[in-house]
Amino acid sequence: MRFFLSGSIKRNKHLFYITVFLLIFEGIFWVFNWFYYNAVFGFSPSKLMEFFFGTPEYPEKIELSSLLQEVHVFFFVNFFAYFVAAAVLNLVPTFMKGFLIVSTFVLLTLEILSNFLIYFTGGLVFLKLLFFYMYQLSFLLMLIFTFHGLISEEEKTDFNFLRTLIIIFAVFGILFTFLNFFLFKEKIGLSPQSIKEYYLGNPDKFLRPKSFEGLVKVFHPHILSISIFYFTLSHFLLFIPLRFKILLMLSLVIFPIVEASSGFFIRFFWENFVYLKLFSFYISSLLTIFTSFILIKESWKRN
């Protein structure tokens, strides 16, 4: 984050080329976002209806846990791709910079929320397609203006809008925490018994116990995403005055890691570690929301 504050990319040739390569990868991500979306959802109302409700011959509504899983991943990956581009764009005095950064986040959020509108109403699939197209267009314009600004404009960090970026990240943190909560509720459950059954199985319900390989496949990508998210969230605490900042930053690291790894302890050591998982899950969620609201309050006050 240091160079986002110092605004010295052009004066550092190596940093300039690294930033350009980063934006090139962002452009590649933007291209493959189309392929991913088409593979998962499709680009026609009929394909979207099939994703949500099955085919006319075999009508079957998608499970809410499966929908939450897809939305959960899509929101996280796209937000961080967007946020990196927005942070670089904040360095250059480009026309419509503020509008593009805010509108792209709003469009991404509306695309995410449209999934649940379709799921619970049984229609309005055109809204999801509309928001995705608009989001992709807005994201592309961000990348174009960022490239143009880096090449032809003088760098000038907008400190006021930097605080707006912090607010945007905090809003994302709140939305993502709620998504994560409902995913946990639908996939694992919020009672000790449901968590035990998820990890240890239940022959009466034809549930198999989780294997070590299965747990690793879940833990491996999650530990990276957890570290990226909570490192960024904790990092923004450095910008605000707070007495218990260090304690809060440590808690934002420890509790999510405990929650993510507790499945191994439940499965292979002691089933009553379910209480540790529940406790760390609730504390992590509350700390994330609490920290996000603090960031919004302090950043808004200073804007």
Wavefront OBJ file of the C-alpha trace (Angstrom):
o trace
v 0.000 0.000 0.000
v 3.015 2.247 0.440
v 3.273 3.280 -3.211
v -0.481 4.020 -3.291
v 0.266 6.705 -0.715
v 3.569 7.990 -2.049
v 2.408 8.126 -5.666
v 5.916 7.401 -6.947
v 5.373 4.660 -9.510
v 6.726 6.599 -12.485
v 9.845 7.695 -10.602
v 10.606 4.039 -9.861
v 11.095 2.263 -13.193
v 10.919 -1.234 -11.715
v 7.746 -0.451 -9.779
v 6.229 1.072 -12.917
v 6.833 -2.095 -14.967
v 5.532 -4.299 -12.143
v 2.351 -2.206 -12.038
v 1.950 -2.424 -15.813
v 2.350 -6.217 -15.715
v -0.162 -6.344 -12.880
v -2.679 -4.451 -15.001
v -1.998 -6.782 -17.936
v -2.888 -9.733 -15.706
v -6.006 -7.824 -14.653
v -6.907 -7.553 -18.335
v -6.381 -11.296 -18.804
v -8.617 -11.904 -15.792
v -11.265 -9.654 -17.356
v -11.194 -11.716 -20.565
v -11.458 -15.046 -18.766
v -14.272 -13.684 -16.623
v -16.433 -14.017 -19.757
v -15.427 -17.664 -20.216
v -16.001 -18.463 -16.547
v -19.401 -16.797 -16.523
v -20.464 -18.624 -19.656
v -19.282 -21.978 -18.269
v -21.122 -21.566 -14.958
v -24.193 -19.452 -15.735
v -24.451 -18.962 -19.491
v -25.255 -15.841 -21.494
v -28.896 -16.492 -22.319
v -32.028 -16.346 -20.145
v -32.707 -20.022 -20.912
v -29.229 -21.081 -19.705
v -29.636 -19.043 -16.545
v -33.038 -20.627 -15.886
v -31.411 -24.041 -16.283
v -28.709 -23.094 -13.778
v -31.261 -21.984 -11.190
v -34.223 -24.293 -11.859
v -33.070 -27.154 -14.106
v -34.382 -28.109 -17.533
v -38.102 -28.428 -18.381
v -37.622 -32.205 -18.623
v -35.814 -32.415 -15.274
v -36.892 -29.416 -13.182
v -34.751 -29.143 -10.076
v -34.061 -25.948 -8.171
v -30.421 -25.423 -7.285
v -29.668 -25.913 -3.597
v -29.178 -22.651 -1.752
v -25.832 -23.881 -0.403
v -24.586 -24.524 -3.975
v -25.731 -21.078 -5.099
v -24.064 -19.437 -2.108
v -20.856 -21.327 -2.882
v -20.778 -20.055 -6.486
v -21.642 -16.497 -5.478
v -19.156 -16.591 -2.595
v -16.225 -17.435 -4.888
v -17.279 -15.107 -7.716
v -17.726 -12.130 -5.385
v -14.395 -12.603 -3.615
v -12.249 -13.090 -6.728
v -13.887 -10.294 -8.713
v -13.800 -7.846 -5.839
v -10.064 -8.226 -5.278
v -9.367 -7.944 -9.008
v -11.473 -4.784 -9.039
v -9.926 -3.390 -5.846
v -6.358 -3.702 -7.102
v -7.299 -1.804 -10.289
v -9.167 0.815 -8.237
v -6.168 1.359 -5.937
v -3.865 1.988 -8.923
v -6.453 4.175 -10.661
v -6.593 6.297 -7.518
v -3.015 7.413 -8.259
v -3.847 9.225 -11.478
v -6.084 12.290 -11.956
v -8.200 10.582 -14.598
v -11.529 11.919 -15.790
v -14.515 10.213 -14.136
v -12.199 8.264 -11.792
v -14.489 8.489 -8.783
v -17.609 7.608 -10.724
v -15.965 4.584 -12.360
v -14.572 3.173 -9.115
v -17.832 3.522 -7.178
v -20.116 2.419 -10.013
v -18.044 -0.703 -10.743
v -18.356 -1.825 -7.127
v -22.091 -1.067 -7.096
v -22.629 -3.044 -10.317
v -20.657 -6.020 -8.984
v -22.731 -5.953 -5.787
v -25.993 -5.757 -7.751
v -24.901 -8.714 -9.878
v -24.329 -10.720 -6.698
v -27.658 -9.720 -5.152
v -29.524 -10.513 -8.385
v -28.766 -14.213 -7.823
v -30.971 -14.260 -4.751
v -33.656 -12.187 -6.442
v -33.855 -14.847 -9.177
v -33.707 -17.704 -6.679
v -36.593 -16.439 -4.537
v -38.808 -14.917 -7.274
v -38.309 -17.522 -9.988
v -37.681 -14.913 -12.684
v -35.956 -11.613 -13.528
v -32.934 -13.446 -14.963
v -32.330 -10.554 -17.360
v -31.205 -8.421 -14.393
v -28.295 -10.734 -13.671
v -27.128 -10.583 -17.287
v -27.608 -6.806 -17.410
v -25.598 -6.195 -14.240
v -22.827 -8.540 -15.379
v -22.482 -6.822 -18.768
v -22.469 -3.390 -17.120
v -19.974 -4.514 -14.500
v -17.620 -5.922 -17.135
v -17.875 -2.733 -19.202
v -17.210 -0.553 -16.160
v -14.268 -2.726 -15.113
v -12.815 -2.503 -18.636
v -13.108 1.291 -18.596
v -11.286 1.322 -15.250
v -8.403 -0.635 -16.763
v -8.276 1.570 -19.872
v -8.263 4.800 -17.862
v -5.624 3.356 -15.504
v -3.291 2.457 -18.397
v -3.867 5.868 -19.965
v -3.260 7.649 -16.683
v -0.046 5.774 -15.925
v 1.366 6.534 -19.368
v 0.249 10.099 -20.042
v -0.793 11.711 -16.738
v 1.146 13.001 -13.755
v 0.725 10.930 -10.621
v -1.225 12.467 -7.794
v -2.662 10.343 -5.020
v -6.169 11.428 -4.067
v -6.049 11.048 -0.280
v -9.743 11.851 0.124
v -10.726 9.193 -2.359
v -8.278 6.773 -0.755
v -10.543 6.932 2.287
v -13.474 6.182 -0.025
v -11.630 3.050 -1.154
v -11.322 2.017 2.486
v -15.084 2.506 2.895
v -15.707 0.386 -0.211
v -13.526 -2.396 1.188
v -15.320 -2.196 4.532
v -18.734 -2.434 2.837
v -17.459 -5.466 0.938
v -16.281 -6.942 4.239
v -19.774 -6.635 5.717
v -21.511 -8.070 2.645
v -19.021 -10.913 2.345
v -19.382 -11.771 6.038
v -23.145 -12.101 5.643
v -22.640 -14.274 2.550
v -20.174 -16.402 4.473
v -22.579 -16.711 7.409
v -25.436 -17.989 5.261
v -23.099 -20.324 3.376
v -21.931 -21.786 6.685
v -25.539 -22.110 7.852
v -26.719 -23.864 4.687
v -23.682 -26.067 4.086
v -22.557 -27.040 7.600
v -25.215 -25.787 10.006
v -25.138 -23.638 13.127
v -25.719 -26.340 15.738
v -23.012 -28.549 17.298
v -24.842 -31.658 16.080
v -24.989 -30.523 12.445
v -21.264 -29.677 12.519
v -20.452 -33.103 13.980
v -22.476 -34.776 11.245
v -20.796 -32.677 8.549
v -17.291 -33.760 9.618
v -17.890 -37.163 11.261
v -20.764 -38.363 9.090
v -24.084 -39.961 10.030
v -24.986 -43.446 8.719
v -28.677 -42.811 9.349
v -28.559 -39.855 6.927
v -26.108 -41.541 4.545
v -23.447 -38.938 5.357
v -19.838 -40.064 5.081
v -17.115 -38.691 7.363
v -14.785 -36.191 5.754
v -11.505 -37.575 4.503
v -8.151 -35.913 5.130
v -7.835 -35.235 1.383
v -11.289 -33.641 1.294
v -10.472 -31.346 4.208
v -7.169 -30.325 2.620
v -8.910 -29.445 -0.659
v -11.146 -27.018 1.244
v -8.494 -25.693 3.634
v -5.779 -25.103 1.020
v -7.492 -22.330 -1.036
v -9.285 -20.912 1.993
v -6.133 -20.257 3.988
v -4.838 -18.060 1.148
v -8.106 -16.149 0.707
v -8.416 -15.703 4.489
v -4.889 -14.302 4.743
v -5.422 -11.894 1.819
v -8.745 -10.624 3.139
v -7.764 -10.206 6.786
v -4.331 -8.813 5.992
v -5.984 -6.083 3.891
v -8.657 -5.407 6.507
v -6.077 -5.242 9.322
v -3.781 -3.098 7.182
v -6.454 -0.420 6.853
v -6.596 -0.123 10.647
v -3.180 1.549 10.411
v -4.894 4.566 8.831
v -7.189 5.283 11.785
v -6.600 6.158 15.457
v -7.627 3.245 17.679
v -6.432 2.324 21.189
v -6.799 -1.443 20.927
v -5.562 -1.615 17.322
v -2.879 -4.284 17.883
v -5.244 -6.559 19.802
v -7.890 -6.218 17.098
v -5.381 -6.899 14.307
v -4.091 -10.040 16.063
v -7.651 -11.254 16.663
v -8.471 -10.766 12.975
v -5.629 -13.138 12.152
v -5.967 -15.771 14.888
v -9.720 -16.475 15.005
v -10.250 -16.997 11.233
v -7.278 -19.390 11.088
v -8.610 -21.321 14.098
v -12.054 -21.532 12.471
v -10.635 -22.726 9.153
v -8.391 -25.397 10.695
v -10.773 -26.657 13.402
v -12.348 -29.141 10.976
v -9.156 -31.247 11.222
v -9.389 -31.261 15.022
v -13.044 -32.316 14.938
v -12.452 -35.089 12.450
v -9.224 -36.585 13.776
v -8.879 -35.607 17.448
v -12.013 -34.782 19.453
v -15.588 -34.186 18.351
v -16.156 -31.489 20.973
v -13.864 -29.193 19.006
v -17.152 -28.280 17.265
v -17.618 -25.709 20.034
v -14.252 -24.180 19.178
v -15.292 -24.011 15.524
v -18.624 -22.352 16.360
v -17.009 -19.914 18.788
v -14.211 -18.905 16.390
v -16.704 -18.603 13.503
v -18.989 -16.249 15.425
v -16.089 -14.204 16.813
v -14.473 -13.901 13.369
v -17.753 -12.743 11.832
v -18.451 -10.221 14.605
v -14.882 -8.882 14.521
v -15.038 -8.441 10.744
v -18.309 -6.514 10.928
v -17.092 -4.481 13.921
v -13.813 -3.585 12.190
v -15.610 -2.721 8.959
v -17.982 -0.348 10.753
v -15.055 1.318 12.529
v -13.304 1.845 9.177
v -16.485 3.287 7.645
v -17.063 5.606 10.602
v -13.490 6.923 10.788
v -13.040 7.247 7.024
v -16.387 8.977 6.580
v -15.545 11.404 9.382
v -12.267 12.333 7.713
v -13.638 12.604 4.144
l 1 2 3 4 5 6 7 8 9 10 11 12 13 14 15 16 17 18 19 20 21 22 23 24 25 26 27 28 29 30 31 32 33 34 35 36 37 38 39 40 41 42 43 44 45 46 47 48 49 50 51 52 53 54 55 56 57 58 59 60 61 62 63 64 65 66 67 68 69 70 71 72 73 74 75 76 77 78 79 80 81 82 83 84 85 86 87 88 89 90 91 92 93 94 95 96 97 98 99 100 101 102 103 104 105 106 107 108 109 110 111 112 113 114 115 116 117 118 119 120 121 122 123 124 125 126 127 128 129 130 131 132 133 134 135 136 137 138 139 140 141 142 143 144 145 146 147 148 149 150 151 152 153 154 155 156 157 158 159 160 161 162 163 164 165 166 167 168 169 170 171 172 173 174 175 176 177 178 179 180 181 182 183 184 185 186 187 188 189 190 191 192 193 194 195 196 197 198 199 200 201 202 203 204 205 206 207 208 209 210 211 212 213 214 215 216 217 218 219 220 221 222 223 224 225 226 227 228 229 230 231 232 233 234 235 236 237 238 239 240 241 242 243 244 245 246 247 248 249 250 251 252 253 254 255 256 257 258 259 260 261 262 263 264 265 266 267 268 269 270 271 272 273 274 275 276 277 278 279 280 281 282 283 284 285 286 287 288 289 290 291 292 293 294 295 296 297 298 299 300 301 302 303
